[in-house]
Amino acid sequence: MNTYEYKIINMQRNGNGIVRTVSFSVTASDGVDSVTRTYSTGLPEPIDTPIEYTDLTETQVITWVKDLVGTSTEERLAAYIISKNEGRQNGMPWAA
């Protein structure tokens, strides 16, 4: 089972303090191999009351990112790990 770790790298906000773009990385690991990729995504206009910029937490922003791109991003990283491991074999020729 793969694990996924998200980290926020940077956020761009407009003059009103509303975050418009989030840069983030995702590290996927299957327990043996891991891969990290960096992404950036725009955020939609807030529908309800926006959170003040100074009150934002990394956990909240990661939730937004996962809601927007989590599944597709995780699927791509999982596919990469699978393709990286295909055909990999362990052993030593003298121990056969």
C-alpha positions as a Markdown table, in Angstrom:
| # | Residue | x | y | z |
|---|---|---|---|---|
| 1 | Met | 0.0 | 0.0 | 0.0 |
| 2 | Asn | 1.4 | 3.4 | -1.0 |
| 3 | Thr | 1.6 | 6.3 | 1.3 |
| 4 | Tyr | 1.5 | 9.9 | 0.2 |
| 5 | Glu | 3.0 | 12.9 | 2.0 |
| 6 | Tyr | 2.0 | 16.4 | 0.9 |
| 7 | Lys | 4.0 | 19.5 | 1.7 |
| 8 | Ile | 3.2 | 23.1 | 0.8 |
| 9 | Ile | 6.1 | 24.9 | -0.9 |
| 10 | Asn | 4.7 | 28.3 | -1.6 |
| 11 | Met | 1.4 | 30.2 | -1.9 |
| 12 | Gln | 0.6 | 33.2 | -4.1 |
| 13 | Arg | -2.1 | 35.6 | -2.9 |
| 14 | Asn | -3.8 | 38.6 | -4.4 |
| 15 | Gly | -3.9 | 42.1 | -2.9 |
| 16 | Asn | -6.8 | 41.1 | -0.7 |
| 17 | Gly | -4.9 | 38.3 | 0.9 |
| 18 | Ile | -6.8 | 35.6 | -0.9 |
| 19 | Val | -4.6 | 32.6 | -1.9 |
| 20 | Arg | -4.9 | 32.0 | -5.6 |
| 21 | Thr | -2.1 | 29.5 | -6.4 |
| 22 | Val | -0.5 | 26.8 | -4.3 |
| 23 | Ser | 2.8 | 25.1 | -5.1 |
| 24 | Phe | 3.2 | 21.8 | -3.3 |
| 25 | Ser | 5.1 | 18.5 | -3.4 |
| 26 | Val | 3.9 | 15.0 | -3.0 |
| 27 | Thr | 6.1 | 12.1 | -2.0 |
| 28 | Ala | 4.7 | 8.6 | -2.8 |
| 29 | Ser | 6.3 | 5.6 | -1.2 |
| 30 | Asp | 5.5 | 1.8 | -1.4 |
| 31 | Gly | 7.8 | 1.1 | 1.5 |
| 32 | Val | 10.8 | 0.3 | -0.7 |
| 33 | Asp | 10.9 | 3.0 | -3.4 |
| 34 | Ser | 9.7 | 6.6 | -3.3 |
| 35 | Val | 9.2 | 9.4 | -5.7 |
| 36 | Thr | 8.6 | 13.1 | -5.1 |
| 37 | Arg | 7.0 | 15.4 | -7.6 |
| 38 | Thr | 6.3 | 19.2 | -7.4 |
| 39 | Tyr | 3.1 | 20.7 | -8.7 |
| 40 | Ser | 1.2 | 24.0 | -8.7 |
| 41 | Thr | -2.5 | 24.5 | -8.8 |
| 42 | Gly | -4.8 | 27.4 | -8.9 |
| 43 | Leu | -7.6 | 27.7 | -6.3 |
| 44 | Pro | -11.1 | 28.5 | -7.2 |
| 45 | Glu | -12.7 | 31.7 | -5.9 |
| 46 | Pro | -13.9 | 31.1 | -2.4 |
| 47 | Ile | -17.6 | 30.4 | -2.3 |
| 48 | Asp | -18.1 | 30.9 | 1.4 |
| 49 | Thr | -16.4 | 33.1 | 3.9 |
| 50 | Pro | -12.6 | 33.1 | 3.1 |
| 51 | Ile | -10.1 | 32.3 | 5.9 |
| 52 | Glu | -7.8 | 35.2 | 6.7 |
| 53 | Tyr | -4.3 | 34.6 | 5.3 |
| 54 | Thr | -2.7 | 34.8 | 8.7 |
| 55 | Asp | -5.1 | 32.2 | 10.0 |
| 56 | Leu | -4.3 | 29.6 | 7.4 |
| 57 | Thr | -2.7 | 26.3 | 8.4 |
| 58 | Glu | -0.7 | 23.9 | 6.3 |
| 59 | Thr | -3.3 | 21.3 | 7.2 |
| 60 | Gln | -6.1 | 23.4 | 5.7 |
| 61 | Val | -4.2 | 24.2 | 2.5 |
| 62 | Ile | -3.2 | 20.5 | 2.1 |
| 63 | Thr | -6.9 | 19.7 | 2.4 |
| 64 | Trp | -7.7 | 22.2 | -0.4 |
| 65 | Val | -5.0 | 20.7 | -2.6 |
| 66 | Lys | -6.1 | 17.1 | -2.0 |
| 67 | Asp | -9.7 | 18.0 | -2.8 |
| 68 | Leu | -8.6 | 19.6 | -6.1 |
| 69 | Val | -5.9 | 17.2 | -7.3 |
| 70 | Gly | -5.3 | 14.4 | -4.8 |
| 71 | Thr | -6.7 | 11.4 | -6.5 |
| 72 | Ser | -5.3 | 12.0 | -10.0 |
| 73 | Thr | -1.9 | 13.0 | -8.6 |
| 74 | Glu | -1.7 | 9.9 | -6.4 |
| 75 | Glu | -2.7 | 7.7 | -9.2 |
| 76 | Arg | 0.1 | 9.1 | -11.4 |
| 77 | Leu | 2.7 | 8.6 | -8.7 |
| 78 | Ala | 1.5 | 5.1 | -8.0 |
| 79 | Ala | 1.7 | 4.2 | -11.7 |
| 80 | Tyr | 5.3 | 5.6 | -11.7 |
| 81 | Ile | 6.3 | 3.4 | -8.8 |
| 82 | Ile | 4.7 | 0.3 | -10.4 |
| 83 | Ser | 6.5 | 1.0 | -13.7 |
| 84 | Lys | 9.8 | 1.6 | -11.9 |
| 85 | Asn | 9.5 | -1.8 | -10.2 |
| 86 | Glu | 8.4 | -3.9 | -13.2 |
| 87 | Gly | 10.9 | -6.5 | -14.1 |
| 88 | Arg | 13.0 | -5.8 | -11.1 |
| 89 | Gln | 14.5 | -9.0 | -9.7 |
| 90 | Asn | 16.6 | -9.8 | -6.7 |
| 91 | Gly | 19.4 | -12.4 | -6.4 |
| 92 | Met | 23.0 | -13.2 | -7.0 |
| 93 | Pro | 24.2 | -15.4 | -9.9 |
| 94 | Trp | 26.5 | -17.4 | -7.7 |
| 95 | Ala | 23.7 | -18.3 | -5.2 |
| 96 | Ala | 21.4 | -20.0 | -7.8 |
